[in-house]
């Protein structure tokens, strides 16, 4: 089993689409903290992440992942 970093308390999942991201943030217990559909615009993505200090992020493996990464 892989241990989790104790300092990480949030996890972000990004479902990548051509024109938007569907993003969800959960805490270490799996409780949904934030969910939003975000336009694929760097300013909008930065706004979404503005209040997230430290999190593990999972990005959907698709043809559009690199731009978001």
mmCIF file as Biopython writes it, N, C-alpha, C and O atoms, coordinates in Angstrom:
data_model
#
loop_
_atom_site.group_PDB
_atom_site.id
_atom_site.type_symbol
_atom_site.label_atom_id
_atom_site.label_alt_id
_atom_site.label_comp_id
_atom_site.label_asym_id
_atom_site.label_entity_id
_atom_site.label_seq_id
_atom_site.pdbx_PDB_ins_code
_atom_site.Cartn_x
_atom_site.Cartn_y
_atom_site.Cartn_z
_atom_site.occupancy
_atom_site.B_iso_or_equiv
_atom_site.auth_seq_id
_atom_site.auth_asym_id
_atom_site.pdbx_PDB_model_num
ATOM 1   N N  . UNK A ? 1  ? 0.844   -1.190 0.000   1.0 0.0 1  A 1 
ATOM 2   C CA . UNK A ? 1  ? 0.000   0.000  0.000   1.0 0.0 1  A 1 
ATOM 3   C C  . UNK A ? 1  ? 0.882   1.243  0.000   1.0 0.0 1  A 1 
ATOM 4   O O  . UNK A ? 1  ? 1.872   1.311  0.728   1.0 0.0 1  A 1 
ATOM 5   N N  . UNK A ? 2  ? 0.520   2.211  -0.810  1.0 0.0 2  A 1 
ATOM 6   C CA . UNK A ? 2  ? 1.260   3.463  -0.887  1.0 0.0 2  A 1 
ATOM 7   C C  . UNK A ? 2  ? 0.722   4.391  0.196   1.0 0.0 2  A 1 
ATOM 8   O O  . UNK A ? 2  ? -0.487  4.600  0.290   1.0 0.0 2  A 1 
ATOM 9   N N  . UNK A ? 3  ? 1.609   4.945  1.009   1.0 0.0 3  A 1 
ATOM 10  C CA . UNK A ? 3  ? 1.188   5.869  2.061   1.0 0.0 3  A 1 
ATOM 11  C C  . UNK A ? 3  ? 0.918   7.250  1.507   1.0 0.0 3  A 1 
ATOM 12  O O  . UNK A ? 3  ? 1.573   7.689  0.561   1.0 0.0 3  A 1 
ATOM 13  N N  . UNK A ? 4  ? -0.040  7.928  2.092   1.0 0.0 4  A 1 
ATOM 14  C CA . UNK A ? 4  ? -0.353  9.289  1.693   1.0 0.0 4  A 1 
ATOM 15  C C  . UNK A ? 4  ? 0.508   10.251 2.492   1.0 0.0 4  A 1 
ATOM 16  O O  . UNK A ? 4  ? 0.806   10.000 3.659   1.0 0.0 4  A 1 
ATOM 17  N N  . UNK A ? 5  ? 0.898   11.326 1.881   1.0 0.0 5  A 1 
ATOM 18  C CA . UNK A ? 5  ? 1.622   12.382 2.559   1.0 0.0 5  A 1 
ATOM 19  C C  . UNK A ? 5  ? 0.665   13.014 3.572   1.0 0.0 5  A 1 
ATOM 20  O O  . UNK A ? 5  ? -0.395  13.513 3.194   1.0 0.0 5  A 1 
ATOM 21  N N  . UNK A ? 6  ? 1.030   12.995 4.845   1.0 0.0 6  A 1 
ATOM 22  C CA . UNK A ? 6  ? 0.149   13.515 5.889   1.0 0.0 6  A 1 
ATOM 23  C C  . UNK A ? 6  ? -0.136  15.005 5.747   1.0 0.0 6  A 1 
ATOM 24  O O  . UNK A ? 6  ? -1.121  15.495 6.299   1.0 0.0 6  A 1 
ATOM 25  N N  . UNK A ? 7  ? 0.702   15.733 5.020   1.0 0.0 7  A 1 
ATOM 26  C CA . UNK A ? 7  ? 0.486   17.167 4.873   1.0 0.0 7  A 1 
ATOM 27  C C  . UNK A ? 7  ? -0.555  17.478 3.789   1.0 0.0 7  A 1 
ATOM 28  O O  . UNK A ? 7  ? -1.041  18.606 3.701   1.0 0.0 7  A 1 
ATOM 29  N N  . UNK A ? 8  ? -0.888  16.500 2.984   1.0 0.0 8  A 1 
ATOM 30  C CA . UNK A ? 8  ? -1.875  16.704 1.923   1.0 0.0 8  A 1 
ATOM 31  C C  . UNK A ? 8  ? -3.258  16.371 2.468   1.0 0.0 8  A 1 
ATOM 32  O O  . UNK A ? 8  ? -3.502  15.254 2.924   1.0 0.0 8  A 1 
ATOM 33  N N  . UNK A ? 9  ? -4.156  17.340 2.417   1.0 0.0 9  A 1 
ATOM 34  C CA . UNK A ? 9  ? -5.494  17.086 2.932   1.0 0.0 9  A 1 
ATOM 35  C C  . UNK A ? 9  ? -6.574  17.267 1.878   1.0 0.0 9  A 1 
ATOM 36  O O  . UNK A ? 9  ? -7.756  17.068 2.159   1.0 0.0 9  A 1 
ATOM 37  N N  . UNK A ? 10 ? -6.173  17.646 0.652   1.0 0.0 10 A 1 
ATOM 38  C CA . UNK A ? 10 ? -7.142  17.805 -0.420  1.0 0.0 10 A 1 
ATOM 39  C C  . UNK A ? 10 ? -6.666  17.076 -1.672  1.0 0.0 10 A 1 
ATOM 40  O O  . UNK A ? 10 ? -5.470  16.940 -1.928  1.0 0.0 10 A 1 
ATOM 41  N N  . UNK A ? 11 ? -7.642  16.617 -2.437  1.0 0.0 11 A 1 
ATOM 42  C CA . UNK A ? 11 ? -7.379  15.906 -3.677  1.0 0.0 11 A 1 
ATOM 43  C C  . UNK A ? 11 ? -8.281  16.504 -4.752  1.0 0.0 11 A 1 
ATOM 44  O O  . UNK A ? 11 ? -9.466  16.742 -4.521  1.0 0.0 11 A 1 
ATOM 45  N N  . UNK A ? 12 ? -7.705  16.744 -5.933  1.0 0.0 12 A 1 
ATOM 46  C CA . UNK A ? 12 ? -8.443  17.358 -7.029  1.0 0.0 12 A 1 
ATOM 47  C C  . UNK A ? 12 ? -8.478  16.383 -8.201  1.0 0.0 12 A 1 
ATOM 48  O O  . UNK A ? 12 ? -7.449  15.826 -8.584  1.0 0.0 12 A 1 
ATOM 49  N N  . UNK A ? 13 ? -9.648  16.181 -8.760  1.0 0.0 13 A 1 
ATOM 50  C CA . UNK A ? 13 ? -9.804  15.384 -9.967  1.0 0.0 13 A 1 
ATOM 51  C C  . UNK A ? 13 ? -10.241 16.290 -11.102 1.0 0.0 13 A 1 
ATOM 52  O O  . UNK A ? 13 ? -11.168 17.086 -10.950 1.0 0.0 13 A 1 
ATOM 53  N N  . UNK A ? 14 ? -9.571  16.168 -12.242 1.0 0.0 14 A 1 
ATOM 54  C CA . UNK A ? 14 ? -9.907  16.993 -13.409 1.0 0.0 14 A 1 
ATOM 55  C C  . UNK A ? 14 ? -10.319 16.107 -14.573 1.0 0.0 14 A 1 
ATOM 56  O O  . UNK A ? 14 ? -9.535  15.287 -15.051 1.0 0.0 14 A 1 
ATOM 57  N N  . UNK A ? 15 ? -11.549 16.278 -15.023 1.0 0.0 15 A 1 
ATOM 58  C CA . UNK A ? 15 ? -12.066 15.604 -16.211 1.0 0.0 15 A 1 
ATOM 59  C C  . UNK A ? 15 ? -11.923 16.615 -17.343 1.0 0.0 15 A 1 
ATOM 60  O O  . UNK A ? 15 ? -12.611 17.635 -17.359 1.0 0.0 15 A 1 
ATOM 61  N N  . UNK A ? 16 ? -11.031 16.330 -18.287 1.0 0.0 16 A 1 
ATOM 62  C CA . UNK A ? 16 ? -10.638 17.294 -19.306 1.0 0.0 16 A 1 
ATOM 63  C C  . UNK A ? 16 ? -11.490 17.134 -20.569 1.0 0.0 16 A 1 
ATOM 64  O O  . UNK A ? 16 ? -11.604 16.040 -21.123 1.0 0.0 16 A 1 
ATOM 65  N N  . UNK A ? 17 ? -12.074 18.227 -21.002 1.0 0.0 17 A 1 
ATOM 66  C CA . UNK A ? 17 ? -12.835 18.280 -22.251 1.0 0.0 17 A 1 
ATOM 67  C C  . UNK A ? 17 ? -12.217 19.352 -23.138 1.0 0.0 17 A 1 
ATOM 68  O O  . UNK A ? 17 ? -11.350 20.103 -22.691 1.0 0.0 17 A 1 
ATOM 69  N N  . UNK A ? 18 ? -12.650 19.426 -24.371 1.0 0.0 18 A 1 
ATOM 70  C CA . UNK A ? 18 ? -12.069 20.374 -25.321 1.0 0.0 18 A 1 
ATOM 71  C C  . UNK A ? 18 ? -12.233 21.821 -24.861 1.0 0.0 18 A 1 
ATOM 72  O O  . UNK A ? 18 ? -11.286 22.604 -24.942 1.0 0.0 18 A 1 
ATOM 73  N N  . UNK A ? 19 ? -13.410 22.184 -24.384 1.0 0.0 19 A 1 
ATOM 74  C CA . UNK A ? 19 ? -13.695 23.576 -24.041 1.0 0.0 19 A 1 
ATOM 75  C C  . UNK A ? 19 ? -13.810 23.862 -22.553 1.0 0.0 19 A 1 
ATOM 76  O O  . UNK A ? 19 ? -13.945 25.021 -22.159 1.0 0.0 19 A 1 
ATOM 77  N N  . UNK A ? 20 ? -13.760 22.835 -21.722 1.0 0.0 20 A 1 
ATOM 78  C CA . UNK A ? 20 ? -13.904 23.040 -20.278 1.0 0.0 20 A 1 
ATOM 79  C C  . UNK A ? 20 ? -13.293 21.886 -19.501 1.0 0.0 20 A 1 
ATOM 80  O O  . UNK A ? 20 ? -12.982 20.830 -20.051 1.0 0.0 20 A 1 
ATOM 81  N N  . UNK A ? 21 ? -13.132 22.121 -18.205 1.0 0.0 21 A 1 
ATOM 82  C CA . UNK A ? 21 ? -12.730 21.084 -17.250 1.0 0.0 21 A 1 
ATOM 83  C C  . UNK A ? 21 ? -13.880 20.884 -16.286 1.0 0.0 21 A 1 
ATOM 84  O O  . UNK A ? 21 ? -14.558 21.843 -15.917 1.0 0.0 21 A 1 
ATOM 85  N N  . UNK A ? 22 ? -14.103 19.669 -15.881 1.0 0.0 22 A 1 
ATOM 86  C CA . UNK A ? 22 ? -15.004 19.415 -14.770 1.0 0.0 22 A 1 
ATOM 87  C C  . UNK A ? 22 ? -14.082 19.068 -13.607 1.0 0.0 22 A 1 
ATOM 88  O O  . UNK A ? 22 ? -13.350 18.080 -13.668 1.0 0.0 22 A 1 
ATOM 89  N N  . UNK A ? 23 ? -14.112 19.865 -12.564 1.0 0.0 23 A 1 
ATOM 90  C CA . UNK A ? 23 ? -13.178 19.699 -11.459 1.0 0.0 23 A 1 
ATOM 91  C C  . UNK A ? 23 ? -13.920 19.408 -10.166 1.0 0.0 23 A 1 
ATOM 92  O O  . UNK A ? 23 ? -15.003 19.938 -9.920  1.0 0.0 23 A 1 
ATOM 93  N N  . UNK A ? 24 ? -13.319 18.557 -9.343  1.0 0.0 24 A 1 
ATOM 94  C CA . UNK A ? 24 ? -13.876 18.252 -8.026  1.0 0.0 24 A 1 
ATOM 95  C C  . UNK A ? 24 ? -12.733 18.203 -7.024  1.0 0.0 24 A 1 
ATOM 96  O O  . UNK A ? 24 ? -11.652 17.693 -7.318  1.0 0.0 24 A 1 
ATOM 97  N N  . UNK A ? 25 ? -12.988 18.738 -5.841  1.0 0.0 25 A 1 
ATOM 98  C CA . UNK A ? 25 ? -12.019 18.728 -4.745  1.0 0.0 25 A 1 
ATOM 99  C C  . UNK A ? 25 ? -12.651 17.978 -3.586  1.0 0.0 25 A 1 
ATOM 100 O O  . UNK A ? 25 ? -13.777 18.275 -3.186  1.0 0.0 25 A 1 
ATOM 101 N N  . UNK A ? 26 ? -11.924 17.006 -3.047  1.0 0.0 26 A 1 
ATOM 102 C CA . UNK A ? 26 ? -12.388 16.269 -1.874  1.0 0.0 26 A 1 
ATOM 103 C C  . UNK A ? 26 ? -11.317 16.326 -0.794  1.0 0.0 26 A 1 
ATOM 104 O O  . UNK A ? 26 ? -10.139 16.544 -1.077  1.0 0.0 26 A 1 
ATOM 105 N N  . UNK A ? 27 ? -11.751 16.124 0.459   1.0 0.0 27 A 1 
ATOM 106 C CA . UNK A ? 27 ? -10.779 16.066 1.547   1.0 0.0 27 A 1 
ATOM 107 C C  . UNK A ? 27 ? -10.330 14.627 1.750   1.0 0.0 27 A 1 
ATOM 108 O O  . UNK A ? 27 ? -10.732 13.733 1.005   1.0 0.0 27 A 1 
ATOM 109 N N  . UNK A ? 28 ? -9.493  14.404 2.764   1.0 0.0 28 A 1 
ATOM 110 C CA . UNK A ? 28 ? -8.926  13.070 2.999   1.0 0.0 28 A 1 
ATOM 111 C C  . UNK A ? 28 ? -9.984  12.031 3.358   1.0 0.0 28 A 1 
ATOM 112 O O  . UNK A ? 28 ? -9.715  10.832 3.289   1.0 0.0 28 A 1 
ATOM 113 N N  . UNK A ? 29 ? -11.175 12.469 3.739   1.0 0.0 29 A 1 
ATOM 114 C CA . UNK A ? 29 ? -12.267 11.532 4.049   1.0 0.0 29 A 1 
ATOM 115 C C  . UNK A ? 29 ? -13.176 11.293 2.846   1.0 0.0 29 A 1 
ATOM 116 O O  . UNK A ? 29 ? -14.119 10.505 2.920   1.0 0.0 29 A 1 
ATOM 117 N N  . UNK A ? 30 ? -12.887 11.976 1.738   1.0 0.0 30 A 1 
ATOM 118 C CA . UNK A ? 30 ? -13.696 11.821 0.539   1.0 0.0 30 A 1 
ATOM 119 C C  . UNK A ? 30 ? -14.893 12.740 0.489   1.0 0.0 30 A 1 
ATOM 120 O O  . UNK A ? 30 ? -15.771 12.568 -0.357  1.0 0.0 30 A 1 
ATOM 121 N N  . UNK A ? 31 ? -14.943 13.705 1.371   1.0 0.0 31 A 1 
ATOM 122 C CA . UNK A ? 31 ? -16.057 14.656 1.397   1.0 0.0 31 A 1 
ATOM 123 C C  . UNK A ? 31 ? -15.822 15.730 0.333   1.0 0.0 31 A 1 
ATOM 124 O O  . UNK A ? 31 ? -14.762 16.352 0.274   1.0 0.0 31 A 1 
ATOM 125 N N  . UNK A ? 32 ? -16.838 15.927 -0.500  1.0 0.0 32 A 1 
ATOM 126 C CA . UNK A ? 32 ? -16.753 16.912 -1.579  1.0 0.0 32 A 1 
ATOM 127 C C  . UNK A ? 32 ? -16.689 18.316 -0.996  1.0 0.0 32 A 1 
ATOM 128 O O  . UNK A ? 32 ? -17.584 18.730 -0.260  1.0 0.0 32 A 1 
ATOM 129 N N  . UNK A ? 33 ? -15.631 19.045 -1.326  1.0 0.0 33 A 1 
ATOM 130 C CA . UNK A ? 33 ? -15.440 20.413 -0.847  1.0 0.0 33 A 1 
ATOM 131 C C  . UNK A ? 33 ? -15.816 21.447 -1.895  1.0 0.0 33 A 1 
ATOM 132 O O  . UNK A ? 33 ? -16.275 22.542 -1.571  1.0 0.0 33 A 1 
ATOM 133 N N  . UNK A ? 34 ? -15.616 21.084 -3.154  1.0 0.0 34 A 1 
ATOM 134 C CA . UNK A ? 34 ? -15.825 22.048 -4.230  1.0 0.0 34 A 1 
ATOM 135 C C  . UNK A ? 34 ? -15.966 21.275 -5.538  1.0 0.0 34 A 1 
ATOM 136 O O  . UNK A ? 34 ? -15.248 20.306 -5.785  1.0 0.0 34 A 1 
ATOM 137 N N  . UNK A ? 35 ? -16.895 21.718 -6.363  1.0 0.0 35 A 1 
ATOM 138 C CA . UNK A ? 35 ? -17.060 21.113 -7.688  1.0 0.0 35 A 1 
ATOM 139 C C  . UNK A ? 35 ? -17.467 22.213 -8.647  1.0 0.0 35 A 1 
ATOM 140 O O  . UNK A ? 35 ? -18.317 23.048 -8.338  1.0 0.0 35 A 1 
ATOM 141 N N  . UNK A ? 36 ? -16.844 22.201 -9.820  1.0 0.0 36 A 1 
ATOM 142 C CA . UNK A ? 36 ? -17.128 23.292 -10.750 1.0 0.0 36 A 1 
ATOM 143 C C  . UNK A ? 36 ? -16.778 22.894 -12.173 1.0 0.0 36 A 1 
ATOM 144 O O  . UNK A ? 36 ? -15.831 22.143 -12.411 1.0 0.0 36 A 1 
ATOM 145 N N  . UNK A ? 37 ? -17.547 23.402 -13.099 1.0 0.0 37 A 1 
ATOM 146 C CA . UNK A ? 37 ? -17.218 23.300 -14.529 1.0 0.0 37 A 1 
ATOM 147 C C  . UNK A ? 37 ? -16.472 24.580 -14.877 1.0 0.0 37 A 1 
ATOM 148 O O  . UNK A ? 37 ? -16.999 25.678 -14.694 1.0 0.0 37 A 1 
ATOM 149 N N  . UNK A ? 38 ? -15.239 24.442 -15.381 1.0 0.0 38 A 1 
ATOM 150 C CA . UNK A ? 38 ? -14.356 25.578 -15.605 1.0 0.0 38 A 1 
ATOM 151 C C  . UNK A ? 38 ? -14.046 25.701 -17.092 1.0 0.0 38 A 1 
ATOM 152 O O  . UNK A ? 38 ? -13.628 24.721 -17.710 1.0 0.0 38 A 1 
ATOM 153 N N  . UNK A ? 39 ? -14.239 26.879 -17.680 1.0 0.0 39 A 1 
ATOM 154 C CA . UNK A ? 39 ? -13.821 27.067 -19.075 1.0 0.0 39 A 1 
ATOM 155 C C  . UNK A ? 39 ? -12.317 26.828 -19.209 1.0 0.0 39 A 1 
ATOM 156 O O  . UNK A ? 39 ? -11.561 27.119 -18.282 1.0 0.0 39 A 1 
ATOM 157 N N  . UNK A ? 40 ? -11.882 26.305 -20.343 1.0 0.0 40 A 1 
ATOM 158 C CA . UNK A ? 40 ? -10.452 26.092 -20.587 1.0 0.0 40 A 1 
ATOM 159 C C  . UNK A ? 40 ? -9.786  27.434 -20.890 1.0 0.0 40 A 1 
ATOM 160 O O  . UNK A ? 40 ? -9.424  27.737 -22.027 1.0 0.0 40 A 1 
ATOM 161 N N  . UNK A ? 41 ? -9.643  28.206 -19.849 1.0 0.0 41 A 1 
ATOM 162 C CA . UNK A ? 41 ? -9.027  29.525 -19.916 1.0 0.0 41 A 1 
ATOM 163 C C  . UNK A ? 41 ? -8.119  29.633 -18.695 1.0 0.0 41 A 1 
ATOM 164 O O  . UNK A ? 41 ? -8.566  29.392 -17.574 1.0 0.0 41 A 1 
ATOM 165 N N  . UNK A ? 42 ? -6.872  29.987 -18.892 1.0 0.0 42 A 1 
ATOM 166 C CA . UNK A ? 42 ? -5.906  29.982 -17.795 1.0 0.0 42 A 1 
ATOM 167 C C  . UNK A ? 42 ? -6.367  30.845 -16.623 1.0 0.0 42 A 1 
ATOM 168 O O  . UNK A ? 42 ? -6.154  30.469 -15.470 1.0 0.0 42 A 1 
ATOM 169 N N  . UNK A ? 43 ? -6.982  31.973 -16.886 1.0 0.0 43 A 1 
ATOM 170 C CA . UNK A ? 43 ? -7.459  32.843 -15.791 1.0 0.0 43 A 1 
ATOM 171 C C  . UNK A ? 43 ? -8.544  32.161 -14.975 1.0 0.0 43 A 1 
ATOM 172 O O  . UNK A ? 43 ? -8.567  32.275 -13.749 1.0 0.0 43 A 1 
ATOM 173 N N  . UNK A ? 44 ? -9.445  31.452 -15.650 1.0 0.0 44 A 1 
ATOM 174 C CA . UNK A ? 44 ? -10.521 30.751 -14.943 1.0 0.0 44 A 1 
ATOM 175 C C  . UNK A ? 44 ? -9.975  29.569 -14.131 1.0 0.0 44 A 1 
ATOM 176 O O  . UNK A ? 44 ? -10.431 29.303 -13.019 1.0 0.0 44 A 1 
ATOM 177 N N  . UNK A ? 45 ? -9.006  28.877 -14.698 1.0 0.0 45 A 1 
ATOM 178 C CA . UNK A ? 45 ? -8.390  27.748 -13.989 1.0 0.0 45 A 1 
ATOM 179 C C  . UNK A ? 45 ? -7.643  28.257 -12.757 1.0 0.0 45 A 1 
ATOM 180 O O  . UNK A ? 45 ? -7.732  27.654 -11.687 1.0 0.0 45 A 1 
ATOM 181 N N  . UNK A ? 46 ? -6.908  29.362 -12.899 1.0 0.0 46 A 1 
ATOM 182 C CA . UNK A ? 46 ? -6.206  29.947 -11.761 1.0 0.0 46 A 1 
ATOM 183 C C  . UNK A ? 46 ? -7.172  30.386 -10.669 1.0 0.0 46 A 1 
ATOM 184 O O  . UNK A ? 46 ? -6.886  30.218 -9.483  1.0 0.0 46 A 1 
ATOM 185 N N  . UNK A ? 47 ? -8.323  30.951 -11.063 1.0 0.0 47 A 1 
ATOM 186 C CA . UNK A ? 47 ? -9.340  31.345 -10.067 1.0 0.0 47 A 1 
ATOM 187 C C  . UNK A ? 47 ? -9.826  30.133 -9.278  1.0 0.0 47 A 1 
ATOM 188 O O  . UNK A ? 47 ? -9.987  30.202 -8.060  1.0 0.0 47 A 1 
ATOM 189 N N  . UNK A ? 48 ? -10.060 29.023 -9.978  1.0 0.0 48 A 1 
ATOM 190 C CA . UNK A ? 48 ? -10.532 27.815 -9.299  1.0 0.0 48 A 1 
ATOM 191 C C  . UNK A ? 48 ? -9.527  27.351 -8.254  1.0 0.0 48 A 1 
ATOM 192 O O  . UNK A ? 48 ? -9.912  26.967 -7.149  1.0 0.0 48 A 1 
ATOM 193 N N  . UNK A ? 49 ? -8.240  27.382 -8.596  1.0 0.0 49 A 1 
ATOM 194 C CA . UNK A ? 49 ? -7.198  26.879 -7.700  1.0 0.0 49 A 1 
ATOM 195 C C  . UNK A ? 49 ? -6.713  27.914 -6.680  1.0 0.0 49 A 1 
ATOM 196 O O  . UNK A ? 49 ? -5.872  27.588 -5.842  1.0 0.0 49 A 1 
ATOM 197 N N  . UNK A ? 50 ? -7.215  29.141 -6.726  1.0 0.0 50 A 1 
ATOM 198 C CA . UNK A ? 50 ? -6.724  30.216 -5.863  1.0 0.0 50 A 1 
ATOM 199 C C  . UNK A ? 50 ? -6.807  29.888 -4.374  1.0 0.0 50 A 1 
ATOM 200 O O  . UNK A ? 50 ? -5.925  30.289 -3.615  1.0 0.0 50 A 1 
ATOM 201 N N  . UNK A ? 51 ? -7.832  29.179 -3.941  1.0 0.0 51 A 1 
ATOM 202 C CA . UNK A ? 51 ? -7.977  28.877 -2.511  1.0 0.0 51 A 1 
ATOM 203 C C  . UNK A ? 51 ? -7.525  27.454 -2.157  1.0 0.0 51 A 1 
ATOM 204 O O  . UNK A ? 51 ? -7.825  26.954 -1.073  1.0 0.0 51 A 1 
ATOM 205 N N  . UNK A ? 52 ? -6.816  26.820 -3.062  1.0 0.0 52 A 1 
ATOM 206 C CA . UNK A ? 52 ? -6.290  25.476 -2.815  1.0 0.0 52 A 1 
ATOM 207 C C  . UNK A ? 52 ? -4.780  25.591 -2.639  1.0 0.0 52 A 1 
ATOM 208 O O  . UNK A ? 52 ? -4.044  25.795 -3.603  1.0 0.0 52 A 1 
ATOM 209 N N  . UNK A ? 53 ? -4.334  25.457 -1.402  1.0 0.0 53 A 1 
ATOM 210 C CA . UNK A ? 53 ? -2.913  25.645 -1.102  1.0 0.0 53 A 1 
ATOM 211 C C  . UNK A ? 53 ? -2.066  24.440 -1.462  1.0 0.0 53 A 1 
ATOM 212 O O  . UNK A ? 53 ? -0.994  24.589 -2.050  1.0 0.0 53 A 1 
ATOM 213 N N  . UNK A ? 54 ? -2.527  23.260 -1.121  1.0 0.0 54 A 1 
ATOM 214 C CA . UNK A ? 54 ? -1.726  22.062 -1.312  1.0 0.0 54 A 1 
ATOM 215 C C  . UNK A ? 54 ? -2.664  20.885 -1.549  1.0 0.0 54 A 1 
ATOM 216 O O  . UNK A ? 54 ? -3.510  20.577 -0.710  1.0 0.0 54 A 1 
ATOM 217 N N  . UNK A ? 55 ? -2.511  20.238 -2.685  1.0 0.0 55 A 1 
ATOM 218 C CA . UNK A ? 55 ? -3.399  19.123 -3.015  1.0 0.0 55 A 1 
ATOM 219 C C  . UNK A ? 55 ? -2.701  18.192 -3.987  1.0 0.0 55 A 1 
ATOM 220 O O  . UNK A ? 55 ? -1.804  18.599 -4.726  1.0 0.0 55 A 1 
ATOM 221 N N  . UNK A ? 56 ? -3.121  16.946 -3.977  1.0 0.0 56 A 1 
ATOM 222 C CA . UNK A ? 56 ? -2.736  15.994 -5.011  1.0 0.0 56 A 1 
ATOM 223 C C  . UNK A ? 56 ? -3.751  16.165 -6.129  1.0 0.0 56 A 1 
ATOM 224 O O  . UNK A ? 56 ? -4.946  16.313 -5.873  1.0 0.0 56 A 1 
ATOM 225 N N  . UNK A ? 57 ? -3.271  16.146 -7.384  1.0 0.0 57 A 1 
ATOM 226 C CA . UNK A ? 57 ? -4.153  16.377 -8.518  1.0 0.0 57 A 1 
ATOM 227 C C  . UNK A ? 57 ? -4.071  15.203 -9.481  1.0 0.0 57 A 1 
ATOM 228 O O  . UNK A ? 57 ? -2.982  14.754 -9.841  1.0 0.0 57 A 1 
ATOM 229 N N  . UNK A ? 58 ? -5.234  14.711 -9.893  1.0 0.0 58 A 1 
ATOM 230 C CA . UNK A ? 58 ? -5.321  13.650 -10.896 1.0 0.0 58 A 1 
ATOM 231 C C  . UNK A ? 58 ? -5.979  14.238 -12.136 1.0 0.0 58 A 1 
ATOM 232 O O  . UNK A ? 58 ? -7.053  14.835 -12.062 1.0 0.0 58 A 1 
ATOM 233 N N  . UNK A ? 59 ? -5.318  14.061 -13.276 1.0 0.0 59 A 1 
ATOM 234 C CA . UNK A ? 59 ? -5.837  14.562 -14.546 1.0 0.0 59 A 1 
ATOM 235 C C  . UNK A ? 59 ? -6.208  13.380 -15.419 1.0 0.0 59 A 1 
ATOM 236 O O  . UNK A ? 59 ? -5.439  12.430 -15.565 1.0 0.0 59 A 1 
ATOM 237 N N  . UNK A ? 60 ? -7.399  13.451 -15.996 1.0 0.0 60 A 1 
ATOM 238 C CA . UNK A ? 60 ? -7.855  12.403 -16.900 1.0 0.0 60 A 1 
ATOM 239 C C  . UNK A ? 60 ? -6.839  12.210 -18.023 1.0 0.0 60 A 1 
ATOM 240 O O  . UNK A ? 60 ? -6.353  13.183 -18.602 1.0 0.0 60 A 1 
ATOM 241 N N  . UNK A ? 61 ? -6.528  10.982 -18.322 1.0 0.0 61 A 1 
ATOM 242 C CA . UNK A ? 61 ? -5.610  10.671 -19.408 1.0 0.0 61 A 1 
ATOM 243 C C  . UNK A ? 61 ? -6.389  10.669 -20.719 1.0 0.0 61 A 1 
ATOM 244 O O  . UNK A ? 61 ? -7.052  9.691  -21.066 1.0 0.0 61 A 1 
ATOM 245 N N  . UNK A ? 62 ? -6.296  11.776 -21.431 1.0 0.0 62 A 1 
ATOM 246 C CA . UNK A ? 62 ? -6.994  11.901 -22.714 1.0 0.0 62 A 1 
ATOM 247 C C  . UNK A ? 62 ? -6.122  12.719 -23.653 1.0 0.0 62 A 1 
ATOM 248 O O  . UNK A ? 62 ? -5.013  13.112 -23.291 1.0 0.0 62 A 1 
ATOM 249 N N  . UNK A ? 63 ? -6.605  12.970 -24.821 1.0 0.0 63 A 1 
ATOM 250 C CA . UNK A ? 63 ? -5.804  13.704 -25.805 1.0 0.0 63 A 1 
ATOM 251 C C  . UNK A ? 63 ? -5.605  15.168 -25.428 1.0 0.0 63 A 1 
ATOM 252 O O  . UNK A ? 63 ? -4.730  15.828 -25.990 1.0 0.0 63 A 1 
ATOM 253 N N  . UNK A ? 64 ? -6.389  15.691 -24.494 1.0 0.0 64 A 1 
ATOM 254 C CA . UNK A ? 64 ? -6.292  17.102 -24.120 1.0 0.0 64 A 1 
ATOM 255 C C  . UNK A ? 64 ? -5.546  17.338 -22.805 1.0 0.0 64 A 1 
ATOM 256 O O  . UNK A ? 64 ? -5.482  18.479 -22.348 1.0 0.0 64 A 1 
ATOM 257 N N  . UNK A ? 65 ? -4.989  16.316 -22.193 1.0 0.0 65 A 1 
ATOM 258 C CA . UNK A ? 65 ? -4.392  16.453 -20.864 1.0 0.0 65 A 1 
ATOM 259 C C  . UNK A ? 65 ? -3.160  17.355 -20.851 1.0 0.0 65 A 1 
ATOM 260 O O  . UNK A ? 65 ? -2.946  18.075 -19.875 1.0 0.0 65 A 1 
ATOM 261 N N  . UNK A ? 66 ? -2.355  17.337 -21.892 1.0 0.0 66 A 1 
ATOM 262 C CA . UNK A ? 66 ? -1.068  18.031 -21.864 1.0 0.0 66 A 1 
ATOM 263 C C  . UNK A ? 66 ? -1.233  19.541 -21.700 1.0 0.0 66 A 1 
ATOM 264 O O  . UNK A ? 66 ? -0.480  20.168 -20.954 1.0 0.0 66 A 1 
ATOM 265 N N  . UNK A ? 67 ? -2.191  20.116 -22.377 1.0 0.0 67 A 1 
ATOM 266 C CA . UNK A ? 67 ? -2.430  21.557 -22.288 1.0 0.0 67 A 1 
ATOM 267 C C  . UNK A ? 67 ? -2.732  21.959 -20.844 1.0 0.0 67 A 1 
ATOM 268 O O  . UNK A ? 67 ? -2.268  22.999 -20.376 1.0 0.0 67 A 1 
ATOM 269 N N  . UNK A ? 68 ? -3.491  21.153 -20.159 1.0 0.0 68 A 1 
ATOM 270 C CA . UNK A ? 68 ? -3.861  21.458 -18.773 1.0 0.0 68 A 1 
ATOM 271 C C  . UNK A ? 68 ? -2.685  21.232 -17.846 1.0 0.0 68 A 1 
ATOM 272 O O  . UNK A ? 68 ? -2.467  22.011 -16.918 1.0 0.0 68 A 1 
ATOM 273 N N  . UNK A ? 69 ? -1.922  20.171 -18.085 1.0 0.0 69 A 1 
ATOM 274 C CA . UNK A ? 69 ? -0.759  19.870 -17.266 1.0 0.0 69 A 1 
ATOM 275 C C  . UNK A ? 69 ? 0.225   21.016 -17.284 1.0 0.0 69 A 1 
ATOM 276 O O  . UNK A ? 69 ? 1.274   20.940 -16.644 1.0 0.0 69 A 1 
#
